[in-house]
Amino acid sequence: MINWFLTRIMQRKALRKVVNPHQGKYVSLSDAHKVGFIVNADNPGSAQAVGILKQDLQKRKIDYCGICIDLRREPEGEPEFLSTPFMAIIHKDNLNWYGLPDEKIVSEFILDHFDILIDLTAGKRIFAADYILSRANASLRIGITTPSPSPYDMTVSVGENGNGTPDQLIKSILTYLTTIHTDNKK
């Protein structure tokens, strides 16, 4: 996929077609029933971040599923988190010429309502991740970068320059979601 003028036009057109109004609301981890996450296999630390998140959610008995975007030309081997049944994978072969992911893979991920959706894709924006975020039905969207306009309700960063590895960021996100509680019993 080449980042040409026509490519960007088609991507913007695809995002405009998505009609999924989002009303963000804070959901603490203790109130969550289902958590979704998006990772980029090219980001160092993604496997550790998924492991940390999976372990914490299993301990709390919270359902989860994820989607991994793996656009590497020649993967150096599949990270262990890619071979699990809770993770869908989008490869280059699953994208059309302007980066729109295969509808079968996307629809499997977005059929459910997520109380919390975490986007761990960092660096250059990936259109497939933006498309999935716009289609997903989530109460709280958390991201680690701040694209303009931001599709997130909350953005988390670590370190002096605002960057951090995905495993550091997921620890910060989990800390935030467990320390702040809401009173939903009103």
Secondary structure, 3 states (H helix, E strand, C coil): CCCCHHHHHHHHHHHHHCCCCCCCCCCCCCCCCEEEEEEECCCCCHHHHHHHHHHHHHHCCCEEEEEEEECCCCCCCCCHHHHCCCEEEEEHHHECCCCCECHHHHHHHHCCEEEEEEECCCCCCCHHHHHHHHHCEEEEEEECCCCCCCCCCEECCCCCCCCCCHHHHHHHHHHHHHHCCCCCCC
